[in-house]
Amino acid sequence: MIYRLLALNIDGTLLQTNGKIHKSTKEAIDYVQQKGIYLTLVTSRSFPSARKVAKALKIKSPLITHQGAYIASPEEKPIYVKRINEDITYDTVRLLEAIPCQIRLVHEQFSLANKLKLNNNFLAKTVFTSGDPVFYSQQFVSSLSEYLHDQPVTPPKIEVYFEDRGDLIDVKKILRKMFNEIDIIELDSLRLDIVPAGVSKLTGLTYLGNQLGIRRSEMVYIGDALDDVSLIEAAGLGVAMWNAVFEVKKASDWVTRSENEHGVAYMVKEHFRKQQPIEFLRKMNIIKK
């Protein structure tokens, strides 16, 4: 099979546990792009955060961010945006404020969160990797609902971090009964992402593929998280990182090394070195476009 697109998750895939990108990974990404393979990032992160990673990897193509709700290239206008309307945002926040949890409205230009402190460090990790603070405002307020009453927001995504697993389960059930306008994505045992109905990493990648004329069977996806499972199953070649949980590995066609053992670089060397450059394949009429 000839693969024309490589899509990558960021956290736990491209980044090592220290938050850095290894030199071998950068070299592998450059190697793939020189072969004419279209490359994109698919992430739950905000667009400014993903853009920062893309810049380090010299990726100029559209990035699929906010769980698929916001697709844009690093230097151009978005090609796809879907938002949670202001009324649903307000009602969702009102419900969440009755439960001990950290709520973060993730807009493409800023983030807005409540001041509740959690014992875990999930939010801290997210905030410090959100992009350049000069260009991406990160504000904390005492009451999100009071703020939204006066200044409505239509975010592409809402992140929720819980202290207790039971609270996450309860909230997920309640929100699904209350609203048809949103979808709930469980990232791990203590985090939910709330997105507009119909939005997911998979729908975002499918949309971009349709724009480029690239079928899912011509795509390779590499990921490690629960929200990567649908992409791994749908791609022509679905690859799980060794550090991924069992469900992700089970869904994959191939398991590469861990993020600290340069799993992306290893996978690229094993698979893409065998494939001729896209331009050569076009000249030979092996691919038509």
C-alpha positions in Angstrom: 0.0 0.0 0.0 1.2 3.5 -0.8 0.7 6.0 2.0 0.4 9.7 1.2 -0.4 11.2 4.6 1.2 10.7 8.0 -0.8 12.1 11.0 0.6 12.3 14.5 -0.7 12.8 18.0 1.5 15.2 20.1 1.6 14.2 23.8 2.9 10.7 24.4 3.8 10.3 20.7 5.9 13.2 19.4 7.0 14.5 22.7 9.1 12.7 25.2 8.0 12.6 28.9 10.3 15.7 29.5 8.1 17.6 26.9 10.9 17.8 24.3 11.2 16.5 20.8 14.2 14.4 20.2 16.6 15.1 17.3 15.9 11.8 15.7 12.2 12.6 15.6 12.8 15.9 13.9 15.0 14.1 11.4 12.3 11.5 10.7 9.7 14.2 10.1 12.0 16.0 7.7 12.7 12.7 5.9 9.0 12.0 5.5 8.2 15.5 4.2 11.1 15.3 1.7 9.5 12.1 0.3 6.4 14.2 -0.5 4.3 12.6 2.3 1.6 15.1 3.6 2.1 15.5 7.3 -0.3 16.8 10.0 -0.7 16.9 13.7 -4.0 15.7 15.3 -4.4 16.8 18.9 -6.6 17.7 21.8 -4.4 20.7 22.4 -5.3 24.2 21.5 -4.2 25.6 18.1 -1.5 27.9 19.6 0.0 25.0 21.4 0.0 22.7 18.3 1.4 25.5 16.2 4.3 25.8 18.6 5.1 22.1 18.0 4.5 22.4 14.3 7.0 25.3 14.1 9.7 23.2 15.8 9.1 20.4 13.2 8.8 22.8 10.2 5.3 21.6 9.4 3.3 24.2 7.4 0.2 22.2 6.5 -3.1 22.5 8.4 -3.2 21.2 11.9 -6.2 19.4 13.5 -6.6 20.8 16.9 -9.2 21.1 19.8 -10.1 17.5 19.2 -11.0 18.2 15.6 -13.0 21.4 16.2 -10.4 23.7 14.8 -8.3 23.1 11.7 -5.9 25.7 10.4 -2.4 26.0 9.0 0.2 27.7 11.2 0.2 30.9 9.1 -3.2 31.0 7.5 -6.9 31.3 8.3 -8.8 28.3 9.6 -10.3 26.0 7.0 -12.8 24.4 9.5 -14.2 25.7 12.9 -17.0 24.3 15.0 -18.0 25.9 18.3 -20.1 25.2 21.4 -22.7 28.0 21.3 -22.8 30.4 24.2 -26.0 29.1 25.8 -24.8 25.5 25.9 -21.4 26.7 27.2 -23.0 28.6 30.0 -25.4 25.8 31.0 -22.6 23.2 30.9 -20.4 25.4 33.1 -23.2 25.9 35.6 -23.6 22.2 35.9 -19.9 21.5 36.3 -19.5 24.2 39.0 -21.6 22.1 41.3 -18.9 19.4 41.3 -15.2 19.6 42.4 -13.4 19.9 39.1 -11.2 22.2 37.1 -13.0 23.7 34.1 -11.1 25.2 31.2 -12.7 26.9 28.2 -10.2 26.5 25.3 -10.7 29.1 22.6 -8.2 29.4 19.8 -7.1 32.8 21.1 -7.3 32.4 24.8 -8.2 30.0 27.6 -10.5 30.7 30.6 -10.5 28.6 33.7 -11.9 28.5 37.3 -9.5 28.9 40.2 -10.2 25.6 41.9 -7.0 23.8 42.8 -6.7 20.1 42.2 -4.2 17.7 43.8 -3.2 16.3 40.4 -1.0 18.2 38.0 -3.0 17.7 34.8 -4.0 21.4 34.4 -0.5 22.6 35.2 0.9 20.5 32.4 -1.7 21.7 30.0 -1.3 25.4 30.8 2.5 25.4 30.6 2.4 23.8 27.1 -0.4 26.0 25.6 1.9 28.2 23.5 3.5 31.6 23.9 1.8 33.4 26.8 2.4 36.7 25.0 0.0 35.6 22.2 -2.2 33.2 24.1 -4.0 34.7 27.2 -4.6 32.2 30.0 -7.0 33.7 32.6 -8.4 32.3 35.9 -11.6 33.6 37.4 -13.4 32.8 40.7 -16.7 32.1 38.9 -16.9 31.0 35.3 -20.6 31.3 35.1 -20.6 34.9 36.4 -17.9 35.7 33.8 -19.9 34.1 31.0 -23.1 35.9 32.0 -21.4 39.2 31.2 -19.0 38.0 28.5 -20.3 35.0 26.6 -17.8 32.7 25.0 -18.2 30.1 22.2 -15.2 27.8 22.6 -14.3 24.9 20.3 -13.7 22.8 23.4 -14.1 22.6 27.1 -11.7 20.6 29.2 -12.7 19.2 32.6 -10.3 17.7 35.2 -11.7 15.7 38.1 -10.4 14.6 41.5 -12.7 11.7 41.6 -13.4 9.1 39.0 -17.0 8.7 40.2 -17.6 12.4 39.5 -16.4 12.0 35.9 -18.7 9.0 35.3 -21.7 10.9 36.8 -21.0 14.1 34.8 -20.7 12.1 31.5 -24.1 10.5 32.0 -25.8 13.8 33.0 -24.4 15.8 30.1 -25.3 13.1 27.5 -28.9 13.2 28.8 -29.1 17.0 28.9 -27.6 18.0 25.6 -27.6 16.8 22.1 -25.5 19.7 20.9 -22.2 18.4 22.5 -20.2 15.2 22.5 -18.2 13.9 25.5 -14.7 12.5 24.9 -13.0 10.6 27.8 -9.2 11.0 27.6 -8.4 9.2 30.8 -9.9 8.3 34.2 -9.9 11.9 35.4 -10.3 14.0 32.2 -13.2 14.8 29.8 -13.2 17.0 26.7 -16.5 18.5 25.7 -16.8 19.4 22.0 -19.6 20.3 19.6 -21.7 17.4 18.4 -20.1 15.4 15.6 -16.6 16.6 16.4 -13.7 14.2 16.9 -10.1 13.7 15.9 -11.3 11.2 13.3 -13.9 13.6 11.8 -11.2 16.3 11.6 -8.7 14.0 9.9 -11.4 12.8 7.5 -12.3 16.3 6.6 -8.7 17.2 5.9 -8.3 14.1 3.8 -11.4 15.0 1.7 -10.0 18.4 1.1 -6.7 16.9 -0.1 -8.2 14.0 -2.0 -6.5 11.4 0.2 -8.5 8.4 1.4 -8.2 7.0 4.9 -6.6 3.8 3.4 -3.7 6.1 2.2 -3.1 7.4 5.8 -0.8 6.4 8.6 -1.8 7.4 12.1 0.5 7.2 15.2 -1.0 7.8 18.6 -1.1 6.6 22.2 -4.3 7.8 23.9 -7.8 6.6 24.1 -9.1 9.3 21.8 -6.7 8.0 19.2 -8.3 4.6 18.9 -10.9 5.5 16.3 -8.1 7.0 14.1 -5.9 4.0 14.5 -8.7 1.7 13.5 -9.7 3.9 10.5 -6.3 4.6 9.0 -4.7 2.4 6.4 -1.9 1.8 8.9 -2.7 2.4 12.5 0.3 2.6 14.8 0.3 2.6 18.6 3.2 3.8 20.8 4.6 1.3 23.2 3.6 3.6 26.1 0.0 3.5 25.0 -2.7 1.8 27.1 -3.8 -1.8 26.2 -7.0 -0.6 24.4 -4.9 1.5 22.0 -2.4 -1.3 21.3 -5.2 -3.8 20.7 -6.7 -1.5 18.0 -3.4 -1.0 16.2 -1.9 -2.7 13.2 1.6 -2.2 14.5 3.2 -1.1 17.8 6.3 1.0 17.7 8.7 1.9 20.5 7.8 4.3 23.3 8.0 8.1 23.2 11.3 8.0 25.2 12.7 5.4 22.8 12.0 7.5 19.7 9.0 5.5 18.5 8.0 7.9 15.8 11.5 7.9 14.2 11.7 4.1 14.5 8.3 3.6 12.7 9.3 6.0 9.9 12.6 4.2 9.3 10.9 0.8 9.2 8.0 1.8 6.9 8.6 4.9 4.8 12.2 4.1 3.7 10.6 1.3 1.6 8.3 3.7 -0.2 9.4 5.7 -3.2 8.9 9.5 -3.2 5.4 10.6 -4.1 6.6 12.7 -7.1 8.4 9.6 -8.5 5.3 7.5 -8.1 3.3 10.2 -10.0 5.8 10.2 -12.9 5.5 6.4 -13.1 1.7 6.7 -13.1 1.5 4.5 -10.0 -0.6 7.2 -8.4 -2.7 9.6 -10.5 -2.8 12.7 -8.3 
